[in-house]
Amino acid sequence: MTMKHFSLLLLLLILVSALLSSCAGRRSSVSDTRIALGTYVQIIIVSDRKGVDKAKAAIEETYAMVAEHEERFDYRREGGALFRFNRGTTLAKDEDGLLYDLIKEAVAAAELTGGFFDPTVLPLTQLWGFDSDSPKRPPDDRIREALKNVGYKRVEVHEDRIVKPTGVRFDLSGIAKGRIVDLASDLLKSGGYRDFLVNAGGDIYVNGRNAEGKKWRIAIQDPVRPDHYSAMVNKTGSAVVTSGDYERFFVEGEKRYCHLFNPFTGYPGSDIRSATILAPDAMFADAIATAVFVMGSKEGLAFLLRSGIEGYLIYNGDGVESKSTPGFWK
């Protein structure tokens, strides 16, 4: 993500914070925003004013946990568990249970979405250069070659281990951020906090009520004007996760390429500009948002309706259009 996009996202975070963190009566919001997971991560805790110092300590502990799991799940971290597994063939459950569980859930999400979400796209991510500062379109023959090592069905999930061919490598970017948001939320709940928000660059979980005693108001970013928002939803006890083409992309010739690949073709490309998904947990919503984006607006909406998952899609039609499932705004 460029510093321009960081600035736009920070503006959105400030907007959301202004909407959410006002004080009412004796309830007070404690908020902090830091760079982590390749984006801005914001945590808001609502407590009584006597509990402000304790809430600040809980936020500090949560950021430390985020950093720990970022190293575990990031394929670029040489000391991390995923980096080691990508270089090998077997991950034992007792070696790293959290990574085992995440990959197991990622494979299940791939199965549910018919492979439109696929956690084994790392060869494509690296070929296109989306893990660098200079992405570019690779030759078609190299894309076809990379696709030989892409495919979740080549991964075997057993009760005690996960096995893969050496060339198959995981990029968990489409699900790990959501999982870390869930782990952060679980940590806050275990500390006795009921009213809070965790936002990792569009992967959001909200619980309880804001400082005004109301449901949390979540701004959905406008993909065409990223310093604006296109809609608002009022939610509690829910994940709200958005995948879009406006943060990691490049333009070559007259073609725009984003970081979300079709794992069947090896190319980015969708009429969707952003897909926002509601779910009980951010990990599931993260994977579904990625899959629906790749599917495109027609197939993506049909999948959501068929699966009973709530979502809101902004896409290119006659101009920029949007559509949602019936329960998204409830």
N, C-alpha and C positions, 0 to 999 in steps of 0.2 A: 504494500500500500504506500502511495506517495505521501509526502508531507501535506500536499494540498488536500488529499482525501482525509488524512488525520485531522486537519483543521476543520473540514466540513463536518466530520463525525463528532468532533469536540463541540462544535456549535450546536449540533443536535442534542448531545448529552446535556449541554447547559440548558437548552430549551426544556428538555424532559425534566431536568432537576428543578428548574424554576416552576414547572407545572406541578411537580410532585412533592417538593420538599418544604413547603411552607409549614409554619407552626400553627397549631390551634390549641388553645387552652394550655394544658401542661404537657402535651405531647410534643416531642421535638425530633427532627430528622438529623441524623449524623451521616454525612456523605463524604466519600473520597473517590477520586478517579485517578487511575494510573495506567501506564502502558504495560500491557501483558498480552500474551496469546496473539501477537501481531496486530493488536488493535488497542482501543481504549476500553478498560474494564472499570465499571462504576458499581459501587456498592452503597446502598442507602439502608440504614436501620432506623426504625421509628421506636422511640422509647420515651419514658418519662425523663424529665430533665436531670433527675438525680442519677440516671443511668448512662449519662453521656460518656463519661470516661471508660466505663465498662464496654460500651458499644464501640468506642474507638479501638479498644484492645481486641475486640472480636473481629473488627474489620482488618486489623493488622494481621491477626492469625489467619484470616481467610485469604489474604493476599499471599502469605507464605505458602499456604496449601496450593493455591493456584500455580505458583512458580514450580513447586515440586511435581505436580502432575503435568505441567507443560513440558518439562524435561522428559518425563516418562513417555508421553504420547507423540512427541515431535520427531519425525523421521530425520531431521537435520542434527539433532543433539547427539554427538558421538558417545556420550556417557549414558544415553537413555536406553530404556528397554526396547522401544520400537526400532531404534537404529540397529541394535544388536540382532533382533529377530529378522529384520530385513536382509541382513547379511548371511543369515543361516536358513534353516529349514523347519525347525521345531521350537515351539514355545510351550513349555510345561506350565500347567496351571499353578503349581506350587512355586514356580520361579517368579511369576508376577501375576497374581490373581486379577488385579485391576485391568491390566492390559489384556489378559485372556478374556475377561468378561466384555471389554469394549469391542474386541475383534469379533467375538461371538455375536454380539448385538449388531455389529456392522454387517456381518454376513447374513444375519436374519433380515435386516432392513433391505439388503440387496435382493434377497429372495422375494420379500413382500412387494418390492417395486419392479419386479421383473428385470432386474439388472440395471435399471436407469441410475440407481445409486450403486456405485461399485467402489469399495475401498481399496482396490488393487490398481488404481490409476497412476501410481507414482511414476512409472516409466513415461507416461504422457506428460505429467506435470514437469518433469525434468527436461524432457525433449523440447517442449514449448518454451522452457525458460521461465515459467511462472514462479519458480523458487529463486529467481535472480532479479537483478535490477534491469535486465535488458531482454525481456521476452521477445520472441519473433516466430514467425510461421516457419515450421520445418518442411523439408521436402516430403512429398506424398509417400515415397518409398520408405522413408525413415518412420513415418507414422504407421505404415502397415507392419513394419518390423517391430515397433514398440507394442503394437496390439497383440503380438504373439505371447506377451507376458502379462496381459491384462485379462482378468476374468475371475470373479469370485468363486465360480464353480470348481476351480482348480485348487481351492483351499479345503482341507479336511478338518472339521471341528469334531473333536472327540471329548469325552467327559473329563479327561485329564490333560489334554494337550491339543495344540493346533499345529497342523503340518501343511507345508506348502512347497512347491518347487523353488529352487534357488532364485530363478529369474523373476518370480512373482514377488512384488514388493508393495507395501501398504503406504498409502497417503491417507491418514485418518482426519484430514482437515475438515471434511464434511460431516463429522460426527463428534470429534474429540472436544471441540469447544463447548458444544452442548452438554457433553458429559461432565466437563469441569464446572460448568454453571450449576449442574445438578449436585455435584459434590460440594460446591461452595454453599448451596442452599441447604443441603443436609447438615453441614457443619453449623450453620447459623441456627437451624432448628434445634440441633442437639444442645446448643448453648442457651436455649430457652427463648429465642427470638421468634416472634410470630409475625411481625410486620416488617417486611423488608423487600428490597429489589436488588437483583443482581443482573447486570447488563454487560455482556462481553461483545461489543461491536455488533449488536443486532440479535444476539442470542440472549433472550431475556427470560428471567423467571421472577414472578411477583407473588407475594404471599401476604395474607392479612389485609390491612388497610394502610393508607398513607397517613400523614400527620393530621389531615383534616377528617380522618375517620371514614374516608370514602375508598372505593376501589381505585386501584392505580390506573392513571391515564397513560397509555403507551402511544407514542408518536410513531407512525410508520413512515419511514423516509421516502421522499419523492425520488425515484431513480433518475428522472430527467433533470431535476434541480436538487442535487443532494444536500444543499444547505436549507432546504425546505422540507416539510412533511406533507404527505398526501392524504392522510386519514388519521383518526384517533380511535382507539378501542379502550374500554374500561374493563379491567380484568383483575381477578384475584385467584390465588391457588392455581396458576396456569403458567405454562411456558408460551412465549410469543417469539417466534424465530423467523428471521427473514434472510433469504439468499437472493443476491442481486448481482447485476453485471456492472455496477457503477464504482466498485472499489478497486478491483484488480483486472485491468484490461489494457489492451494496446490497439492502436489503429495502424493498419498497413494498407497502403493504397486507399481504397474507399471502404475497406472491410474492417469491422470492429470485432476483436476477438477477446473473450473473457476467460477466466480461469476454470469455468465449469464445463467439463468435457462430456460429450456423449461417448460412453465407454464402448459402444458398438462401432462407431465410425472413427474415433480418435480425434474428432474436431469439436471445438466449441460451436455453439450455434443454437439459438432458440428465439422464438418471438417474444418470450417472457422477459421483462425487464427486472421484475422482482416477484418473489413468491413468499408470502407470509403464512406460517402454519401455527395453529393452536394445538397444544397437546398437554397432557399432565406432566410430562418431563421434557427438558430441553434437548436431551440426546436424541430422542425419537423425532422431535420436531425438526431438529437440525438435518438429520438424514432425509426426512420426507421433503423438506424445503429444497434440498439439493436435487433430489430425484424429480420433483414436479417441475422445477426450473428446466431441467434437461428434457423432460417429456414435451414441453411446449404447452400452450394455453389450452388447446382443445383436449388433448389426451390427458394433460395434468388435471384439469377440472373433472373429467370423467373418472379418473383414478380416485380423486378425493371423494366424490359423491359415492362411488362404489365401495370405498373403504370406510366411509363414515368419519372422515377426518375433515376438520374445518380449516379453510384456507381462503386467502385473498390474493388474487393475481393481478399484476399490472403488466400489460403487454402491448406490443405494437399491432395495431389494427388499422382502422381508419383514423390515423393519429394514435395517440396513446390512450388505451382503454383499460378498463378494469372489470373484474367480475369476481364473485365470491360464492362460497357455499352458504346455504340458508342460515346456519347457526353461527356464522362467524361473528356477527355483531351483537349476539345476545349476551 
